[in-house]
């Protein structure tokens, strides 16, 4: 009997984990297996709901069965390899507490790890890490089976496109990712404020919204640049524009995308001259930065933590000046960000060439390719022949 793959976190188009999950299941459907089941409530738009209708129905039935059991023990799913999602200190969405499979694999992205909080990780048969940095830390902590599997990118959605001149001849800078201290939007703000004084035609496009604004806003107070925090408006989202105005950016110098679906970003990226990611820490390889790179946009990236799997001067503009912070984090220097922006601004041809090299690199990591590597890592480390190579189609059809 074919083994199924259990996806132990919420899939959606609205946040990083969700995008990861929905693209893995789409890749599984394309390749014809293995069969999979959703173990957390999917949040899907009309297009994805139609595409995954039967799997959503299956989740509803599974959830009803779980409710009827009323057991304090996890439900055992026979013939299922469950991939559970974990973050800092092995905190996850709860699939491990609700379900267990014949094999249990932890996929983890973390920026902080307390060695005293690794008990849950020890109960996994295998750990897969989203960056080389995470992989090295887990091995140092003594985990016997750890493998690195980088996230993928939807290379059909995110690819180089010609500008439509939506913003005329303005020099367009993009900053994306959940607004929080580790994503370093405060550094972007400070650097852009000075860069805009030099180049008033520069335009900053921000995509900083997320489904949990109240949870992420407090960390901004740790910024060494004393910028305060954005207010949360009546819709429950950040008032980004008010925050930027309060911190000295002219009204016509920026544009907030609002809280949008992942499928909407390509039309923004095609207008961008450079992406800026001076992040203090990335447990993974920064999915937003990867999507921007895949679109042929040259990117300025902090040379620390998970970004190190992306940074190379042939395809990016690394920020090498990193002041050490706790847990291997790095503090980028706003002056170096400005210098890199100036480098892109003054030499557009070189920047475009570097952007195209970045796109070539990322297009070697499509979701289809990375899902294959995910299955291969499980197969190799756990000796599951049903998950390897062409055997998957044979077994899933039986």
C-alpha positions as CSV (number, residue, x, y, z in Angstrom):
1,X,0.0,0.0,0.0
2,X,1.3,3.5,-0.9
3,X,2.4,5.8,1.9
4,X,0.6,9.1,2.2
5,X,2.3,12.4,3.1
6,X,0.6,14.4,5.9
7,X,1.0,18.2,5.7
8,X,1.1,19.3,9.3
9,X,0.6,23.1,9.0
10,X,-1.9,25.5,7.4
11,X,-1.7,26.0,3.7
12,X,-2.7,29.4,2.2
13,X,-1.5,32.2,-0.1
14,X,-1.2,34.7,2.7
15,X,1.9,33.9,4.7
16,X,5.2,32.1,4.4
17,X,4.3,28.7,5.9
18,X,1.1,28.8,3.9
19,X,2.8,29.5,0.6
20,X,5.3,26.7,1.4
21,X,2.5,24.2,2.0
22,X,0.2,25.1,-0.9
23,X,3.1,24.8,-3.4
24,X,4.2,21.5,-2.0
25,X,0.7,20.0,-2.5
26,X,0.5,21.5,-5.9
27,X,3.8,19.9,-6.8
28,X,2.6,16.5,-5.5
29,X,-0.5,16.8,-7.7
30,X,1.6,17.6,-10.7
31,X,4.0,14.7,-10.2
32,X,1.2,12.2,-9.5
33,X,2.0,11.4,-5.9
34,X,2.5,10.5,-3.2
35,X,-1.1,10.9,-2.0
36,X,-1.3,13.5,0.7
37,X,-3.6,14.7,3.4
38,X,-4.0,18.2,5.0
39,X,-3.8,18.2,8.8
40,X,-4.5,21.8,9.5
41,X,-7.4,24.1,8.4
42,X,-6.6,25.4,4.9
43,X,-7.3,29.1,4.1
44,X,-7.8,29.3,0.4
45,X,-9.2,31.8,-2.1
46,X,-11.8,30.8,-4.7
47,X,-9.2,29.6,-7.2
48,X,-7.3,27.4,-4.7
49,X,-10.5,26.1,-3.1
50,X,-11.7,24.8,-6.5
51,X,-8.3,23.4,-7.3
52,X,-8.1,21.5,-3.9
53,X,-11.8,20.9,-3.3
54,X,-11.5,17.2,-2.5
55,X,-8.6,17.6,-0.2
56,X,-10.4,20.3,1.7
57,X,-13.4,17.9,2.0
58,X,-11.0,15.2,3.3
59,X,-9.7,17.6,5.9
60,X,-13.2,18.3,7.1
61,X,-13.9,14.6,7.5
62,X,-10.6,14.0,9.3
63,X,-11.3,16.9,11.6
64,X,-14.8,15.6,12.4
65,X,-13.3,12.2,13.2
66,X,-10.7,13.8,15.5
67,X,-13.5,15.7,17.4
68,X,-15.5,12.5,17.9
69,X,-12.6,10.7,19.4
70,X,-12.3,13.1,22.3
71,X,-8.9,11.6,23.2
72,X,-6.0,13.2,24.9
73,X,-3.7,11.1,22.7
74,X,-2.8,12.0,19.1
75,X,-4.8,10.2,16.4
76,X,-2.6,7.6,14.6
77,X,-2.7,7.8,10.8
78,X,-1.6,4.5,9.4
79,X,0.5,4.4,6.2
80,X,1.2,8.1,6.6
81,X,4.5,10.0,6.9
82,X,3.6,13.3,8.6
83,X,5.7,16.4,8.1
84,X,5.2,18.6,11.1
85,X,6.1,22.4,10.9
86,X,8.2,23.9,13.7
87,X,9.7,27.3,14.5
88,X,11.7,28.8,17.4
89,X,12.2,26.3,20.3
90,X,10.2,23.7,18.3
91,X,7.0,25.5,18.7
92,X,4.6,24.5,16.0
93,X,1.0,24.6,14.8
94,X,-0.1,21.7,16.9
95,X,-0.2,18.9,14.3
96,X,2.2,16.8,16.5
97,X,-0.2,17.0,19.4
98,X,-3.2,16.0,17.2
99,X,-1.7,13.4,14.8
100,X,1.2,10.9,14.6
101,X,2.2,8.8,11.6
102,X,4.2,5.7,11.0
103,X,7.1,8.2,10.5
104,X,7.2,11.8,11.9
105,X,9.4,14.3,10.2
106,X,9.9,17.9,11.6
107,X,10.5,20.7,9.1
108,X,11.9,23.6,10.9
109,X,12.8,27.3,10.4
110,X,14.1,29.0,13.5
111,X,15.9,32.2,14.4
112,X,16.3,31.4,18.1
113,X,16.8,28.0,19.8
114,X,17.1,27.3,23.5
115,X,19.0,24.1,24.0
116,X,16.7,23.2,26.9
117,X,13.6,23.4,24.5
118,X,14.6,20.6,22.1
119,X,12.7,17.7,23.6
120,X,10.0,17.7,21.0
121,X,12.5,17.7,18.2
122,X,14.1,14.6,19.7
123,X,10.8,12.8,19.2
124,X,11.0,13.3,15.4
125,X,12.4,10.5,13.2
126,X,14.1,13.1,11.0
127,X,14.5,16.9,11.0
128,X,14.6,18.9,7.8
129,X,15.9,22.5,8.1
130,X,15.2,25.4,5.8
131,X,18.8,26.8,5.7
132,X,22.4,25.7,6.0
133,X,22.6,27.8,9.2
134,X,19.7,26.0,10.9
135,X,21.2,22.6,9.7
136,X,24.5,23.4,11.3
137,X,23.0,24.4,14.7
138,X,20.8,21.3,14.9
139,X,23.8,19.1,14.2
140,X,25.7,20.9,17.0
141,X,22.8,20.2,19.3
142,X,23.2,16.5,18.7
143,X,20.3,15.6,16.4
144,X,21.4,12.4,14.6
145,X,19.3,12.8,11.4
146,X,19.2,16.3,10.0
147,X,19.0,17.4,6.3
148,X,18.8,20.7,4.5
149,X,16.0,21.3,2.0
150,X,15.7,24.9,0.7
151,X,12.3,26.4,0.0
152,X,11.2,26.6,-3.6
153,X,9.7,29.3,-5.8
154,X,6.8,29.3,-8.2
155,X,9.0,30.0,-11.2
156,X,6.0,30.3,-13.5
157,X,4.5,33.0,-11.4
158,X,7.8,34.7,-10.5
159,X,10.0,35.3,-13.6
160,X,11.6,38.3,-15.3
161,X,9.1,40.5,-16.9
162,X,9.4,43.9,-18.7
163,X,8.5,47.0,-16.9
164,X,5.1,48.6,-17.7
165,X,6.3,52.0,-16.5
166,X,3.5,52.1,-13.9
167,X,5.6,54.6,-11.9
168,X,7.1,56.4,-14.9
169,X,10.9,56.9,-14.7
170,X,11.0,56.7,-10.9
171,X,13.7,54.5,-9.2
172,X,11.6,51.9,-7.5
173,X,12.8,50.1,-4.3
174,X,10.9,47.2,-2.8
175,X,10.9,46.0,0.8
176,X,8.8,43.0,1.8
177,X,8.2,40.6,4.7
178,X,6.3,40.5,8.0
179,X,6.9,43.7,9.9
180,X,9.0,42.8,12.8
181,X,12.4,43.5,14.4
182,X,14.3,40.6,12.8
183,X,13.1,41.6,9.3
184,X,14.7,45.0,9.8
185,X,12.2,47.3,8.1
186,X,13.4,50.0,10.5
187,X,16.8,49.8,8.8
188,X,15.1,50.1,5.4
189,X,13.2,53.2,6.6
190,X,16.3,55.0,7.9
191,X,18.4,54.1,4.8
192,X,15.6,55.1,2.3
193,X,15.0,58.4,4.1
194,X,18.6,59.5,3.4
195,X,18.6,58.0,-0.1
196,X,15.5,59.9,-1.0
197,X,17.0,63.1,0.1
198,X,19.7,62.5,-2.5
199,X,17.3,61.2,-5.1
200,X,13.8,62.6,-4.7
201,X,12.5,60.5,-7.6
202,X,13.1,57.3,-5.6
203,X,9.9,55.4,-4.6
204,X,9.7,52.9,-1.8
205,X,7.1,50.1,-2.2
206,X,6.4,48.3,1.1
207,X,4.7,44.9,1.6
208,X,4.9,44.5,5.4
209,X,1.5,43.2,6.4
210,X,0.7,39.9,8.0
211,X,-2.2,38.1,9.6
212,X,-0.8,38.7,13.1
213,X,0.0,42.4,13.4
214,X,-0.4,42.7,17.2
215,X,2.1,39.9,17.7
216,X,4.8,41.4,15.5
217,X,4.5,45.2,16.3
218,X,6.0,45.0,19.8
219,X,9.4,43.9,18.6
220,X,9.9,47.1,16.5
221,X,10.4,48.9,19.8
222,X,13.8,47.2,20.1
223,X,15.0,49.2,17.0
224,X,18.1,51.2,17.8
225,X,16.7,53.9,15.5
226,X,13.9,55.0,17.9
227,X,11.2,55.1,15.2
228,X,8.2,54.1,17.4
229,X,5.7,51.6,16.1
230,X,3.0,51.7,13.5
231,X,-0.6,52.0,14.7
232,X,-3.1,49.3,14.0
233,X,-6.1,50.7,12.2
234,X,-9.8,49.8,12.3
235,X,-9.4,46.9,9.9
236,X,-6.9,45.3,12.3
237,X,-3.9,46.0,10.0
238,X,-0.8,48.2,10.3
239,X,-1.2,51.9,9.3
240,X,2.1,51.8,7.4
241,X,1.6,55.1,5.7
242,X,1.1,57.0,8.9
243,X,4.2,55.4,10.5
244,X,6.4,56.3,7.5
245,X,5.1,59.9,7.5
246,X,5.7,60.2,11.2
247,X,9.3,59.2,10.6
248,X,10.0,61.8,8.0
249,X,9.2,60.3,4.6
250,X,7.5,62.7,2.2
251,X,4.0,61.7,1.3
252,X,4.8,60.9,-2.4
253,X,7.9,58.9,-1.6
254,X,6.3,55.6,-0.7
255,X,3.5,53.2,-1.6
256,X,2.1,50.5,0.7
257,X,0.7,47.5,-1.2
258,X,-1.7,46.6,1.6
259,X,-2.4,43.0,2.6
260,X,-2.4,41.1,-0.7
261,X,-2.4,37.6,-2.0
262,X,0.9,35.9,-3.1
263,X,-0.4,35.7,-6.7
264,X,-0.7,39.5,-6.9
265,X,3.0,40.2,-6.3
266,X,4.4,39.6,-9.8
267,X,2.7,42.7,-11.1
268,X,4.5,44.8,-8.4
269,X,7.9,43.1,-8.9
270,X,8.0,43.9,-12.6
271,X,8.2,47.6,-11.8
272,X,11.0,47.3,-9.2
273,X,14.6,48.4,-9.7
274,X,16.0,46.8,-6.5
275,X,14.9,44.8,-3.5
276,X,16.2,45.6,-0.1
277,X,16.4,42.9,2.7
278,X,18.8,44.0,5.5
279,X,17.2,41.4,7.8
280,X,18.8,40.7,11.2
281,X,17.9,36.9,11.0
282,X,16.3,34.4,8.7
283,X,15.8,30.8,9.7
284,X,15.1,29.9,6.1
285,X,16.3,31.5,2.9
286,X,13.7,34.3,3.0
287,X,10.9,33.3,0.6
288,X,10.0,36.9,-0.3
289,X,13.6,37.6,-1.3
290,X,13.7,34.5,-3.4
291,X,10.6,35.4,-5.2
292,X,12.0,38.9,-5.9
293,X,15.2,37.4,-7.2
294,X,13.3,34.9,-9.4
295,X,11.6,38.0,-11.0
296,X,15.0,39.2,-12.2
297,X,15.2,42.0,-9.6
298,X,18.7,42.7,-8.1
299,X,18.5,42.3,-4.4
300,X,20.5,43.8,-1.5
301,X,20.8,41.1,1.2
302,X,22.3,41.0,4.7
303,X,25.1,38.5,4.7
304,X,23.9,36.6,7.8
305,X,22.0,33.5,8.9
306,X,19.7,31.9,6.3
307,X,20.5,34.6,3.7
308,X,24.0,33.1,3.4
309,X,22.5,30.4,1.1
310,X,21.6,33.2,-1.4
311,X,24.3,35.8,-1.1
312,X,27.0,35.9,-3.7
313,X,28.3,39.0,-5.4
314,X,27.7,37.6,-8.8
315,X,23.9,37.5,-8.2
316,X,23.2,39.8,-5.2
317,X,24.5,42.9,-3.4
318,X,25.5,41.5,0.0
319,X,25.7,43.6,3.1
320,X,28.9,42.4,4.6
321,X,29.1,44.8,7.5
322,X,27.3,42.8,10.1
323,X,27.5,43.8,13.8
324,X,27.1,40.6,15.8
325,X,23.9,40.1,17.8
326,X,22.8,37.2,20.0
327,X,22.1,33.8,18.4
328,X,24.3,34.6,15.3
329,X,22.0,37.5,14.2
330,X,23.6,40.4,12.4
331,X,22.9,44.2,12.5
332,X,23.2,45.7,9.0
333,X,24.6,49.2,8.8
334,X,22.2,51.7,7.2
335,X,25.2,53.5,5.6
336,X,26.1,50.3,3.7
337,X,22.5,49.9,2.6
338,X,22.6,53.4,1.2
339,X,26.0,52.7,-0.5
340,X,24.5,49.6,-2.2
341,X,21.4,51.5,-3.3
342,X,23.7,54.1,-4.8
343,X,25.7,51.4,-6.6
344,X,22.5,50.0,-8.2
345,X,21.2,53.5,-9.0
346,X,24.5,54.6,-10.7
347,X,25.0,51.4,-12.7
348,X,21.6,50.1,-13.9
349,X,23.2,47.8,-16.6
350,X,25.3,45.9,-14.0
351,X,22.4,45.7,-11.6
352,X,20.1,44.2,-14.3
353,X,22.8,41.6,-15.2
354,X,23.2,40.7,-11.5
355,X,19.4,40.5,-11.2
356,X,19.3,38.0,-14.1
357,X,22.0,35.9,-12.5
358,X,19.9,35.8,-9.4
359,X,16.9,34.7,-11.4
360,X,18.9,31.9,-13.0
361,X,20.0,30.7,-9.6
362,X,16.5,30.7,-8.1
363,X,15.0,29.1,-11.1
364,X,17.1,26.0,-10.3
365,X,14.9,25.8,-7.1
366,X,11.4,25.6,-8.4
367,X,8.8,24.1,-6.1
368,X,8.7,21.0,-8.2
369,X,12.5,20.6,-7.8
370,X,12.4,21.3,-4.1
371,X,9.5,19.1,-3.4
372,X,11.5,16.3,-5.2
373,X,14.4,17.1,-2.8
374,X,12.0,17.0,0.2
375,X,10.8,13.5,-0.8
376,X,14.3,12.3,-1.6
377,X,15.5,13.5,1.9
378,X,12.7,11.6,3.6
379,X,13.3,8.5,1.4
380,X,17.1,8.5,2.0
381,X,17.1,9.2,5.7
382,X,14.2,7.0,6.6
383,X,14.7,4.3,3.9
384,X,11.2,4.7,2.5
385,X,11.4,3.4,-1.1
386,X,7.9,4.6,-1.9
387,X,9.1,8.2,-1.8
388,X,12.1,7.8,-4.1
389,X,12.4,8.5,-7.8
390,X,10.0,6.9,-10.3
391,X,8.8,4.4,-7.7
392,X,6.6,7.1,-6.3
393,X,4.3,7.0,-9.3
394,X,4.2,3.2,-9.3
395,X,3.3,3.0,-5.6
396,X,0.8,5.8,-5.6
397,X,-1.1,4.1,-8.5
398,X,-1.4,0.8,-6.7
